[in-house]
Amino acid sequence: MTFAEKLAWDDTVLPFQLDRSDIRGRVARLDGVLDGVLRQHAYPPGVEALVAEMTLLTALIGQTIKLRWKLQLQVQSNGPVRMIATDYYGPSQEGEPARIRAYASYDADRLNDSAPFEQLGEGYFAIMIDQGRGMEPYKGITPLAGDSLSACAEAYFAQSEQLPTRFSLSFGRSTEGSGGEHWRAGGVMLQHMPKASPSISGGGSGEGGLLGAQDMLDDEEGEHWNRANILLDTVEELELIGPSVAPTDLLLRLFHEETPRVFDAQPVRFGCTCSEERVRQSLSIYSAKDIEKMTTEGGRVTADCQFCGAHYDLDPATLGFEGESGSGDEG
């Protein structure tokens, strides 16, 4: 693969379908997106790995949402890593990139040498979809389960959507010929096509009674699903991350007997929606007395975006519902 071809596949999500098996999927490659997410914070290695995995899951899952919709993935736990939140903003128009942002909240003094997922403790994995003004947001929640965030996402789709789902992910720091080190990630998502009316009763056969693929598929469907998963098990980490193997070549290598069919790739970029206007709007519900409590000794009100690190320094006299109109603030 040439350097230009490598760049063409970086920060894209390629949807595909296995016509023989009634399975759909996506291949994602992230480079600049992860750099944009992680360089905003000096996360410890374990937290950094969790944020990278969550960002990759967000890219793979988010590709299905429609124009101008917003997808959010969130983990809440009682462990050292209290929360991980990611946002996926669908393109404003066809052909434009989607935008992803992410951050984590953690107690540094509680982190230990255990595997990254073990820093989470008990909690839940949630997916929220905002379809825009006038529409009720959708939210689904499942307990943290398994030994990875991808296992939690698989459990979510089984419980909330009754869709057998499989992720194979790889992510980490990459060193290229120039000697520079940066994050790269890649992954494949497989998902059985939805049934018209799935009928599932009772608990599942998985951990804690959670549903598994065998609980949702008949014999023939289960055979197809198992075959696709066995093929996916042969994937190598370097094939997932790239950059030497194009996603189309990877699909042919893995699933050529399943008749893979690809669709248009979706570009993704790191992007944050914070702005001074949004900060002012969020503070517009407060009185002058409330704003005074937020004012620093230097006579300013400050705010920092947890996603992108942007810093806002505002004149308290212009804030709140009693503030002076306009935002002509040169502080």
LOMI-898122 format. One record per residue: residue in one letter; x, y, z of N, C-alpha, C, O in turn. Coordinates in steps of 0.02 Angstrom, whole numbers, padded with zeros to 5 digits, always signed. Layout:
% residues N
AXYZXYZXYZXYZ ...
% end
This chain:
% residues 331
M+00042-00060+00000+00000+00000+00000+00044+00062+00000+00093+00066+00038 T+00028+00112-00042+00066+00173-00045+00048+00218+00014-00002+00207+00048 F+00091+00270+00025+00077+00317+00079+00011+00353+00068-00026+00365+00116 A-00004+00370+00005-00067+00405-00010-00126+00360+00006-00177+00384+00031 E-00120+00296-00010-00175+00249+00004-00184+00242+00080-00240+00237+00104 K-00128+00241+00116-00133+00236+00190-00172+00295+00217-00217+00286+00258 L-00156+00355+00194-00190+00414+00217-00264+00412+00199-00307+00436+00237 A-00280+00384+00140-00350+00382+00118-00392+00340+00165-00452+00355+00173 W-00364+00288+00196-00403+00245+00240-00399+00266+00313-00440+00243+00353 D-00352+00309+00331-00349+00332+00400-00411+00372+00417-00436+00411+00376 D-00436+00363+00478-00494+00400+00502-00555+00390+00457-00587+00438+00436 T-00569+00328+00442-00629+00310+00403-00662+00249+00435-00631+00210+00471 V-00726+00242+00419-00764+00183+00438-00797+00156+00375-00835+00190+00342 L-00780+00093+00358-00804+00063+00296-00859+00012+00313-00845-00040+00343 P-00922+00026+00293-00976-00023+00305-00975-00078+00251-00957-00065+00194 F-00994-00138+00271-00996-00194+00224-01052-00241+00244-01081-00236+00297 Q-01065-00288+00199-01116-00339+00212-01091-00406+00185-01061-00409+00131 L-01102-00460+00223-01086-00527+00201-01150-00559+00176-01190-00585+00216 D-01161-00557+00111-01225-00577+00083-01241-00650+00097-01299-00668+00107 R-01191-00693+00098-01204-00764+00109-01227-00778+00180-01263-00827+00192 S-01207-00736+00227-01219-00751+00298-01271-00706+00330-01286-00715+00389 D-01300-00657+00293-01348-00611+00322-01318-00573+00381-01350-00563+00432 I-01256-00551+00371-01219-00515+00423-01194-00449+00394-01171-00447+00337 R-01199-00396+00433-01172-00332+00413-01113-00315+00459-01104-00347+00511 G-01075-00265+00439-01018-00248+00482-00985-00183+00461-01006-00151+00413 R-00933-00165+00497-00894-00106+00483-00820-00120+00498-00804-00158+00543 V-00777-00088+00459-00705-00087+00474-00686-00015+00487-00701+00029+00447 A-00652-00003+00543-00632+00065+00561-00557+00069+00567-00524+00022+00590 R-00529+00126+00545-00458+00142+00555-00455+00213+00583-00479+00260+00552 L-00424+00220+00641-00419+00286+00672-00346+00304+00682-00305+00263+00704 D-00330+00366+00666-00263+00392+00675-00267+00463+00703-00256+00473+00763 G-00283+00511+00662-00288+00580+00684-00343+00590+00736-00336+00633+00780 V-00397+00551+00731-00452+00557+00780-00426+00542+00850-00439+00580+00897 L-00390+00486+00857-00364+00468+00923-00313+00519+00947-00311+00535+01007 D-00272+00544+00902-00223+00595+00921-00259+00656+00948-00238+00686+00998 G-00313+00676+00915-00351+00734+00937-00384+00723+01005-00386+00769+01046 V-00409+00662+01016-00441+00646+01080-00391+00644+01137-00403+00673+01190 L-00335+00609+01127-00289+00593+01182-00239+00648+01198-00215+00652+01254 R-00221+00689+01148-00171+00740+01163-00197+00796+01207-00159+00837+01231 Q-00264+00799+01217-00293+00850+01259-00280+00837+01333-00286+00882+01375 H-00261+00775+01350-00256+00755+01420-00193+00712+01430-00172+00676+01385 A-00165+00717+01488-00108+00674+01506-00134+00614+01546-00120+00607+01605 Y-00173+00572+01512-00202+00514+01546-00148+00463+01565-00101+00454+01527 P-00154+00431+01622-00112+00373+01637-00124+00319+01584-00177+00317+01554 P-00075+00274+01573-00080+00224+01519-00145+00184+01519-00175+00174+01467 G-00167+00159+01578-00228+00119+01581-00290+00158+01561-00333+00132+01526 V-00294+00221+01583-00350+00263+01565-00348+00279+01491-00399+00280+01457 E-00288+00293+01466-00279+00308+01395-00304+00250+01352-00336+00261+01301 A-00288+00188+01372-00310+00130+01334-00386+00124+01334-00415+00106+01282 L-00418+00137+01390-00491+00134+01394-00523+00186+01349-00572+00172+01315 V-00496+00247+01349-00523+00300+01307-00513+00282+01233-00558+00294+01192 A-00456+00254+01216-00444+00233+01147-00493+00180+01125-00521+00183+01069 E-00505+00130+01168-00553+00077+01151-00623+00105+01143-00659+00087+01097 M-00643+00150+01189-00710+00179+01186-00718+00222+01123-00772+00222+01092 T-00666+00258+01103-00670+00299+01043-00678+00255+00981-00717+00272+00936 L-00642+00199+00978-00647+00154+00922-00717+00122+00919-00746+00117+00864 L-00744+00102+00976-00812+00076+00977-00862+00128+00952-00909+00112+00916 T-00852+00190+00973-00897+00244+00952-00897+00254+00877-00949+00265+00847 A-00837+00250+00846-00833+00257+00774-00870+00200+00739-00905+00212+00690 L-00861+00139+00763-00893+00081+00731-00969+00082+00739-01005+00067+00692 I-00992+00099+00799-01065+00100+00811-01097+00161+00780-01153+00157+00754 G-01063+00218+00783-01093+00281+00761-01106+00285+00687-01147+00325+00665 Q-01071+00245+00647-01078+00251+00574-01149+00241+00551-01167+00264+00496 T-01191+00208+00590-01260+00193+00568-01309+00251+00581-01364+00250+00555 I-01289+00301+00621-01338+00353+00636-01346+00400+00577-01302+00404+00534 K-01401+00436+00575-01418+00477+00517-01387+00547+00522-01357+00566+00572 L-01395+00584+00468-01368+00652+00465-01394+00692+00524-01453+00690+00542 R-01348+00729+00555-01362+00777+00609-01384+00744+00674-01399+00780+00721 W-01385+00678+00677-01400+00645+00740-01337+00643+00784-01282+00652+00759 K-01348+00632+00848-01292+00626+00894-01297+00559+00932-01350+00541+00956 L-01240+00524+00935-01235+00462+00973-01187+00474+01031-01135+00504+01022 Q-01205+00450+01090-01160+00455+01147-01152+00386+01179-01202+00351+01191 L-01091+00366+01191-01075+00307+01231-01050+00331+01298-01012+00379+01303 Q-01070+00296+01351-01049+00317+01417-01041+00256+01463-01081+00210+01462 V-00988+00258+01502-00976+00209+01555-00974+00245+01621-00939+00295+01628 Q-01012+00221+01670-01010+00246+01738-00991+00188+01783-01017+00133+01775 S-00945+00199+01831-00925+00145+01874-00905+00171+01943-00895+00231+01952 N-00900+00124+01991-00877+00141+02058-00803+00127+02067-00777+00130+02123 G-00768+00113+02012-00697+00099+02014-00655+00162+02008-00681+00217+02009 P-00589+00154+02003-00544+00211+01995-00561+00255+01935-00557+00316+01938 V-00582+00223+01880-00606+00261+01822-00681+00269+01830-00719+00221+01821 R-00703+00329+01848-00773+00341+01865-00818+00346+01804-00875+00323+01804 M-00792+00376+01750-00834+00387+01692-00791+00393+01629-00736+00420+01630 I-00818+00366+01574-00791+00378+01508-00850+00399+01465-00901+00365+01464 A-00842+00454+01429-00897+00479+01387-00870+00495+01317-00817+00526+01310 T-00906+00473+01267-00889+00490+01198-00950+00516+01162-01007+00495+01176 D-00939+00560+01115-00993+00587+01073-00975+00576+01000-00918+00585+00980 Y-01025+00556+00960-01018+00549+00888-01071+00593+00857-01131+00582+00868 Y-01050+00642+00818-01097+00687+00785-01101+00668+00711-01052+00671+00675 G-01161+00648+00689-01170+00630+00619-01155+00689+00574-01161+00746+00595 P-01137+00676+00511-01120+00730+00465-01179+00779+00457-01237+00760+00461 S-01162+00842+00446-01214+00892+00433-01245+00881+00364-01304+00894+00354 Q-01204+00858+00316-01227+00844+00248-01192+00782+00222-01139+00762+00248 E-01221+00751+00171-01191+00693+00140-01120+00710+00116-01109+00763+00087 G-01074+00665+00128-01006+00675+00105-00961+00710+00155-00900+00709+00147 E-00990+00741+00206-00950+00773+00257-00929+00723+00311-00961+00672+00319 P-00874+00737+00346-00853+00691+00399-00897+00694+00460-00926+00746+00476 A-00902+00638+00496-00932+00637+00562-00878+00662+00611-00819+00662+00594 R-00899+00682+00671-00851+00708+00721-00857+00667+00785-00912+00647+00805 I-00800+00655+00816-00797+00616+00877-00757+00654+00930-00707+00686+00914 R-00779+00651+00992-00742+00678+01048-00750+00630+01107-00798+00592+01109 A-00703+00633+01155-00706+00586+01212-00665+00613+01270-00618+00652+01262 Y-00685+00592+01330-00644+00606+01389-00661+00557+01445-00712+00522+01442 A-00617+00555+01495-00626+00510+01552-00616+00548+01617-00578+00596+01620 S-00652+00527+01668-00645+00554+01735-00622+00497+01781-00650+00443+01779 Y-00569+00510+01821-00540+00456+01861-00509+00483+01925-00493+00542+01930 D-00499+00438+01973-00464+00454+02036-00393+00428+02030-00382+00367+02033 A-00346+00472+02021-00277+00452+02009-00249+00411+02067-00210+00364+02056 D-00268+00428+02128-00239+00392+02185-00269+00322+02195-00244+00284+02236 R-00321+00305+02158-00351+00238+02163-00329+00192+02106-00343+00132+02109 L-00296+00218+02055-00274+00177+01999-00222+00127+02024-00183+00142+02070 N-00220+00068+01993-00172+00017+02013-00141-00016+01951-00152+00008+01896 D-00104-00069+01961-00068-00101+01906-00110-00154+01869-00084-00189+01826 S-00173-00160+01886-00216-00209+01853-00229-00189+01781-00213-00134+01760 A-00259-00235+01743-00276-00221+01673-00324-00162+01669-00361-00149+01716 P-00323-00125+01613-00365-00065+01607-00438-00077+01626-00467-00036+01662 F-00469-00131+01601-00540-00141+01615-00554-00151+01689-00609-00135+01713 E-00506-00178+01726-00515-00190+01797-00514-00125+01838-00527-00127+01898 Q-00498-00069+01806-00501-00004+01840-00572+00023+01843-00584+00076+01872 L-00620-00013+01814-00688+00012+01811-00732-00009+01870-00775+00029+01891 G-00723-00069+01896-00767-00091+01949-00837-00106+01924-00846-00124+01866 E-00887-00098+01968-00957-00111+01949-00987-00047+01920-00970+00008+01940 G-01033-00057+01873-01065+00001+01844-01106-00018+01783-01131-00074+01779 Y-01113+00028+01736-01154+00014+01677-01124+00044+01614-01084+00091+01616 F-01145+00016+01558-01126+00039+01491-01190+00064+01459-01241+00029+01459 A-01189+00124+01431-01250+00154+01404-01238+00182+01334-01183+00205+01318 I-01290+00179+01294-01290+00210+01227-01351+00256+01223-01407+00236+01239 M-01339+00318+01202-01392+00366+01195-01391+00395+01124-01338+00409+01096 I-01450+00403+01095-01456+00430+01027-01503+00490+01030-01561+00484+01051 D-01479+00547+01007-01518+00609+01004-01534+00621+00930-01489+00634+00890 Q-01599+00618+00913-01620+00626+00844-01634+00698+00824-01654+00712+00768 G-01624+00743+00871-01634+00814+00854-01693+00844+00890-01729+00811+00927 R-01701+00908+00879-01753+00947+00913-01823+00918+00900-01840+00901+00844 G-01861+00911+00953-01930+00887+00948-01936+00812+00953-01992+00785+00952 M-01880+00777+00957-01881+00704+00961-01857+00682+01030-01812+00712+01058 E-01888+00630+01056-01868+00603+01122-01803+00563+01114-01801+00517+01074 P-01751+00580+01152-01688+00542+01148-01699+00469+01169-01740+00455+01212 Y-01661+00424+01138-01663+00353+01156-01604+00338+01202-01549+00364+01191 K-01615+00296+01252-01561+00277+01298-01569+00204+01317-01623+00182+01336 G-01515+00166+01310-01513+00096+01331-01455+00083+01376-01401+00111+01366 I-01464+00042+01427-01413+00030+01478-01406-00045+01489-01455-00082+01490 T-01343-00068+01499-01330-00137+01518-01274-00137+01570-01231-00093+01567 P-01272-00185+01616-01218-00187+01665-01150-00199+01632-01146-00230+01580 L-01098-00174+01663-01030-00189+01641-01020-00265+01647-01033-00294+01700 A-00996-00297+01594-00988-00370+01594-00929-00389+01551-00907-00350+01508 G-00903-00449+01563-00847-00473+01523-00781-00444+01547-00773-00427+01606 D-00733-00439+01501-00667-00415+01520-00642-00358+01477-00582-00345+01475 S-00688-00323+01443-00669-00268+01400-00729-00224+01386-00786-00245+01397 L-00717-00164+01362-00772-00120+01341-00808-00149+01280-00868-00140+01274 S-00771-00182+01236-00803-00212+01177-00851-00268+01199-00904-00277+01168 A-00833-00306+01251-00879-00357+01277-00942-00324+01306-00997-00352+01299 C-00934-00267+01338-00992-00230+01363-01038-00208+01306-01099-00212+01311 A-01008-00184+01252-01047-00163+01194-01084-00222+01163-01141-00216+01142 E-01051-00280+01160-01084-00340+01134-01143-00359+01177-01196-00377+01152 A-01134-00354+01244-01189-00370+01290-01246-00320+01281-01305-00339+01285 Y-01229-00257+01270-01281-00206+01260-01326-00224+01200-01387-00224+01205 F-01294-00239+01143-01334-00254+01083-01375-00318+01092-01430-00322+01065 A-01349-00366+01129-01387-00427+01141-01448-00413+01185-01503-00436+01171 Q-01438-00374+01238-01492-00361+01286-01543-00311+01260-01603-00323+01263 S-01518-00255+01233-01563-00200+01215-01592-00206+01145-01648-00183+01132 E-01554-00236+01098-01576-00239+01029-01589-00309+01004-01614-00319+00949 Q-01571-00360+01045-01575-00430+01024-01538-00442+00958-01562-00477+00914 L-01479-00412+00952-01437-00418+00893-01370-00449+00911-01331-00417+00946 P-01356-00510+00889-01289-00538+00899-01236-00492+00869-01241-00474+00810 T-01186-00474+00908-01137-00425+00887-01068-00447+00910-01061-00475+00965 R-01018-00435+00870-00949-00454+00887-00902-00398+00867-00907-00370+00812 F-00855-00383+00911-00802-00334+00897-00735-00368+00901-00723-00408+00946 S-00690-00351+00855-00620-00370+00859-00580-00306+00851-00580-00276+00798 L-00546-00285+00905-00514-00219+00906-00439-00225+00921-00417-00272+00954 S-00402-00176+00896-00331-00170+00913-00314-00096+00916-00335-00057+00874 F-00276-00078+00967-00259-00007+00974-00195-00001+01016-00181-00043+01058 G-00157+00051+01002-00095+00061+01039-00052+00113+01006-00070+00141+00955 R+00005+00126+01037+00052+00174+01010+00091+00143+00952+00114+00086+00956 S+00099+00181+00898+00134+00158+00839+00194+00202+00826+00190+00263+00833 T+00250+00172+00808+00310+00209+00790+00326+00197+00717+00333+00140+00695 E+00330+00251+00679+00343+00245+00607+00416+00261+00592+00455+00275+00638 G+00434+00261+00529+00504+00269+00509+00535+00334+00533+00596+00336+00545 S+00495+00386+00540+00522+00450+00563+00542+00448+00636+00575+00494+00661 G+00520+00396+00671+00535+00391+00743+00482+00421+00787+00484+00413+00848 G+00433+00455+00757+00379+00484+00795+00331+00431+00820+00320+00381+00786 E+00303+00442+00878+00257+00393+00908+00188+00425+00914+00182+00482+00937 H+00137+00388+00893+00069+00413+00899+00021+00354+00904+00040+00297+00890 W-00041+00368+00924-00091+00316+00931-00122+00298+00864-00135+00341+00822 R-00133+00233+00856-00173+00208+00800-00221+00156+00827-00208+00124+00879 A-00276+00147+00793-00325+00096+00813-00361+00071+00752-00369+00106+00702 G-00383+00009+00756-00422-00020+00702-00466-00076+00729-00450-00106+00780 G-00520-00088+00696-00565-00141+00720-00616-00161+00669-00628-00126+00619 V-00646-00219+00681-00701-00245+00640-00761-00258+00685-00754-00284+00740 M-00818-00239+00662-00881-00252+00697-00924-00296+00652-00935-00280+00594 L-00949-00352+00680-00997-00395+00645-01063-00392+00683-01065-00389+00744 Q-01117-00392+00645-01183-00390+00676-01233-00427+00632-01237-00414+00572 H-01271-00472+00663-01322-00508+00625-01377-00459+00605-01396-00416+00644 M-01402-00466+00544-01456-00422+00521-01517-00430+00566-01532-00485+00589 P-01553-00375+00580-01611-00379+00625-01664-00426+00598-01675-00431+00538 K-01698-00460+00644-01755-00502+00626-01818-00460+00629-01821-00409+00663 A-01869-00481+00593-01932-00444+00592-01964-00443+00661-01988-00391+00683 S-01965-00500+00695-01997-00503+00760-01963-00556+00803-01988-00612+00810 P-01906-00539+00833-01872-00589+00875-01914-00608+00935-01945-00565+00967 S-01916-00672+00951-01955-00696+01008-01908-00730+01057-01885-00786+01045 I-01894-00696+01112-01848-00722+01162-01882-00719+01230-01908-00666+01249 S-01884-00774+01265-01915-00775+01330-01866-00803+01381-01825-00846+01365 G-01870-00779+01443-01827-00803+01496-01758-00773+01492-01744-00731+01450 G-01714-00795+01537-01647-00770+01539-01603-00800+01485-01621-00849+01452 G-01544-00770+01477-01497-00793+01427-01447-00843+01456-01447-00857+01516 S-01405-00869+01412-01356-00919+01432-01288-00888+01448-01240-00925+01463 G-01283-00822+01444-01219-00789+01456-01208-00772+01529-01247-00792+01572 E-01154-00735+01542-01136-00715+01610-01194-00677+01644-01219-00629+01616 G-01213-00700+01704-01266-00666+01741-01334-00669+01708-01376-00627+01722 G-01345-00719+01664-01409-00725+01630-01416-00679+01569-01471-00672+01542 L-01360-00648+01547-01364-00605+01488-01373-00648+01426-01352-00706+01424 L-01404-00618+01375-01416-00654+01313-01351-00664+01274-01306-00622+01277 G-01346-00720+01240-01291-00734+01194-01318-00749+01125-01378-00756+01116 A-01273-00753+01076-01295-00765+01007-01338-00827+01001-01387-00828+00964 Q-01319-00880+01039-01356-00943+01034-01428-00937+01058-01470-00979+01041 D-01442-00885+01097-01511-00874+01122-01554-00838+01071-01615-00836+01078 M-01523-00809+01020-01560-00766+00974-01564-00792+00903-01602-00765+00862 L-01525-00845+00886-01522-00869+00818-01545-00941+00813-01534-00981+00859 D-01577-00958+00757-01595-01028+00746-01533-01066+00722-01479-01037+00716 D-01541-01130+00707-01483-01172+00691-01445-01147+00630-01383-01142+00632 E-01480-01132+00576-01447-01110+00514-01413-01042+00525-01356-01032+00505 E-01450-00995+00557-01420-00929+00571-01360-00936+00617-01309-00902+00607 G-01365-00980+00667-01310-00990+00712-01249-01018+00677-01192-01001+00694 E-01260-01062+00628-01204-01090+00590-01168-01035+00551-01106-01033+00550 H-01207-00992+00518-01177-00936+00480-01138-00890+00527-01083-00869+00512 W-01169-00874+00584-01138-00828+00632-01072-00857+00659-01022-00822+00664 N-01074-00921+00676-01013-00952+00703-00958-00954+00650-00899-00945+00667 R-00976-00967+00588-00926-00970+00535-00893-00901+00525-00832-00897+00518 A-00933-00848+00525-00905-00781+00517-00859-00763+00575-00808-00730+00566 N-00878-00784+00635-00837-00770+00694-00772-00809+00693-00720-00783+00714 I-00774-00871+00669-00712-00911+00664-00665-00878+00614-00604-00876+00626 L-00692-00852+00559-00650-00817+00510-00621-00753+00540-00562-00738+00529 L-00661-00717+00578-00636-00656+00609-00582-00671+00661-00537-00630+00671 D-00585-00729+00692-00534-00748+00741-00465-00754+00711-00415-00753+00747 T-00461-00760+00645-00396-00767+00613-00362-00700+00599-00305-00698+00576 V-00396-00645+00614-00367-00579+00600-00308-00565+00646-00308-00585+00704 E-00258-00531+00619-00199-00513+00657-00202-00439+00676-00233-00399+00641 E-00170-00421+00731-00173-00353+00756-00150-00302+00704-00182-00250+00696 L-00095-00317+00669-00070-00270+00620-00118-00262+00561-00119-00210+00529 E-00158-00314+00547-00207-00308+00494-00263-00260+00515-00290-00223+00474 L-00280-00262+00579-00333-00218+00604-00310-00145+00604-00346-00101+00580 I-00251-00133+00631-00227-00064+00637-00204-00035+00571-00210+00025+00559 G-00178-00079+00526-00148-00054+00466-00079-00026+00483-00053-00043+00536 P-00048+00015+00443-00077+00042+00380-00061+00001+00318-00078+00023+00263 S-00029-00057+00326-00006-00094+00267-00061-00132+00231-00051-00152+00173 V-00118-00144+00263-00172-00182+00233-00234-00138+00228-00260-00115+00278 A-00258-00127+00168-00319-00087+00158-00379-00124+00186-00380-00186+00183 P-00430-00089+00212-00490-00123+00238-00523-00169+00186-00548-00222+00204 T-00524-00148+00123-00554-00191+00071-00515-00256+00063-00545-00309+00055 D-00448-00251+00065-00407-00312+00060-00416-00356+00121-00416-00417+00116 L-00425-00325+00180-00436-00363+00241-00501-00402+00237-00503-00460+00256 L-00553-00370+00211-00618-00405+00205-00613-00464+00157-00641-00517+00170 L-00577-00455+00102-00569-00510+00055-00528-00567+00085-00543-00625+00074 R-00478-00549+00124-00437-00601+00156-00477-00641+00206-00471-00702+00210 L-00519-00606+00245-00557-00640+00297-00619-00675+00271-00634-00732+00290 F-00657-00641+00227-00725-00663+00213-00738-00675+00138-00796-00668+00116 H-00688-00692+00099-00700-00697+00026-00754-00749+00010-00789-00742-00040 E-00760-00802+00051-00812-00853+00038-00881-00830+00059-00931-00862+00041 E-00885-00776+00097-00950-00750+00120-00978-00697+00074-01031-00669+00089 T-00945-00683+00019-00966-00634-00031-00974-00564+00001-01030-00538+00005 P-00919-00534+00023-00924-00467+00054-00941-00414+00002-00916-00415-00054 R-00984-00368+00023-01003-00311-00019-00992-00248+00021-01018-00241+00076 V-00954-00201-00006-00937-00140+00031-00979-00081+00007-01003-00080-00050 F-00986-00032+00050-01023+00029+00035-00975+00089+00043-00916+00080+00055 D-01002+00148+00037-00959+00208+00041-00930+00215+00111-00966+00208+00161 A-00866+00230+00115-00833+00241+00179-00854+00308+00209-00866+00356+00173 Q-00860+00310+00276-00878+00371+00312-00815+00401+00343-00784+00369+00386 P-00794+00461+00323-00737+00492+00357-00756+00517+00426-00813+00540+00436 V-00711+00512+00473-00723+00537+00541-00665+00582+00561-00608+00572+00540 R-00680+00632+00603-00630+00679+00626-00640+00693+00700-00695+00684+00726 F-00587+00713+00733-00596+00739+00801-00631+00806+00796-00612+00847+00754 G-00681+00817+00838-00716+00880+00835-00755+00893+00899-00788+00848+00925 C-00752+00954+00923-00787+00973+00984-00838+01027+00968-00827+01068+00923 T-00893+01028+01004-00946+01076+00991-00947+01133+01042-00992+01175+01041 C-00896+01135+01086-00896+01188+01136-00883+01256+01103-00852+01260+01050 S-00907+01309+01135-00897+01378+01111-00913+01426+01168-00945+01407+01217 E-00890+01487+01161-00906+01537+01212-00981+01548+01216-01009+01557+01271 E-01014+01546+01159-01087+01555+01159-01122+01502+01200-01169+01516+01237 R-01099+01438+01193-01130+01384+01231-01116+01391+01306-01160+01377+01347 V-01056+01414+01324-01041+01425+01395-01087+01479+01422-01115+01471+01477 R-01095+01533+01386-01139+01588+01408-01211+01564+01415-01246+01583+01462 Q-01232+01522+01367-01301+01497+01370-01311+01453+01431-01363+01457+01464 S-01261+01411+01448-01267+01367+01506-01270+01407+01571-01298+01384+01620 L-01240+01467+01571-01239+01509+01631-01298+01558+01634-01306+01595+01682 S-01337+01558+01581-01391+01608+01577-01447+01597+01627-01489+01641+01637 I-01450+01538+01659-01503+01524+01707-01486+01550+01777-01528+01547+01822 Y-01425+01575+01787-01403+01595+01854-01413+01669+01867-01410+01710+01821 S-01425+01686+01930-01433+01755+01951-01364+01787+01960-01313+01753+01958 A-01364+01853+01970-01301+01888+01981-01267+01863+02045-01205+01859+02047 K-01307+01845+02095-01278+01819+02158-01244+01751+02145-01191+01738+02172 D-01276+01709+02104-01246+01645+02087-01181+01654+02047-01131+01621+02060 I-01182+01701+02000-01122+01714+01960-01066+01740+02004-01007+01724+01993 E-01083+01779+02054-01032+01806+02100-00996+01749+02136-00936+01753+02148 K-01032+01696+02153-01001+01639+02187-00953+01601+02141-00907+01568+02165 M-00964+01607+02076-00921+01573+02028-00860+01615+02008-00815+01590+01976 T-00860+01678+02028-00807+01724+02007-00743+01713+02046-00743+01706+02107 T-00687+01711+02010-00622+01700+02041-00598+01763+02077-00628+01817+02070 E-00543+01756+02115-00514+01815+02149-00491+01867+02099-00487+01927+02115 G-00477+01846+02039-00456+01893+01987-00514+01928+01953-00504+01967+01906 G-00575+01914+01976-00633+01948+01948-00658+01921+01882-00688+01957+01843 R-00645+01856+01869-00667+01826+01807-00706+01761+01821-00699+01732+01875 V-00745+01739+01774-00776+01674+01776-00742+01631+01722-00741+01650+01664 T-00716+01575+01742-00680+01533+01694-00714+01465+01687-00748+01441+01732 A-00704+01435+01629-00732+01368+01615-00685+01332+01568-00656+01363+01523 D-00677+01267+01578-00634+01225+01536-00675+01169+01506-00714+01137+01541 C-00666+01156+01441-00701+01101+01409-00665+01036+01425-00604+01030+01413 Q-00701+00988+01453-00670+00923+01470-00651+00882+01409-00608+00839+01413 F-00682+00896+01352-00669+00858+01292-00607+00883+01254-00564+00843+01236 C-00603+00948+01243-00549+00974+01200-00499+01017+01236-00448+01036+01207 G-00512+01034+01299-00465+01074+01338-00470+01149+01326-00430+01186+01353 A-00519+01171+01287-00527+01243+01276-00541+01279+01342-00577+01254+01384 H-00511+01338+01349-00518+01378+01411-00557+01442+01395-00541+01477+01347 Y-00608+01456+01435-00649+01516+01425-00642+01560+01486-00649+01538+01543 D-00628+01624+01474-00616+01674+01526-00664+01732+01514-00657+01769+01465 L-00714+01739+01558-00770+01783+01543-00780+01836+01598-00763+01826+01656 D-00807+01893+01577-00824+01948+01622-00890+01930+01657-00941+01923+01624 P-00890+01924+01724-00952+01904+01759-01009+01953+01749-01068+01934+01754 A-00994+02016+01734-01047+02065+01724-01090+02050+01663-01145+02075+01657 T-01064+02009+01617-01101+01993+01556-01136+01926+01559-01163+01902+01509 L-01135+01894+01619-01161+01826+01624-01226+01823+01665-01240+01869+01704 G-01263+01769+01656-01325+01760+01693-01383+01799+01664-01374+01841+01620 F-01442+01785+01691-01501+01819+01663-01505+01892+01683-01547+01929+01656 E-01463+01914+01730-01460+01984+01749-01399+02019+01720-01388+02078+01733 G-01360+01984+01680-01299+02013+01653-01312+02063+01597-01366+02066+01569 E-01259+02101+01583-01263+02150+01528-01270+02113+01463-01240+02060+01454 S-01309+02140+01416-01318+02107+01352-01255+02112+01311-01214+02158+01318 G-01247+02062+01266-01188+02061+01224-01131+02024+01256-01132+02010+01316 S-01082+02007+01216-01024+01969+01241-00959+02003+01222-00908+01971+01212 G-00962+02069+01218-00902+02107+01202-00853+02106+01259-00847+02154+01297 D-00817+02051+01265-00774+02038+01322-00704+02027+01297-00692+01979+01261 E-00657+02069+01316-00589+02064+01291-00542+02035+01344-00481+02041+01337 G-00569+02003+01395-00525+01976+01448-00484+01920+01423-00445+01892+01461 
% end
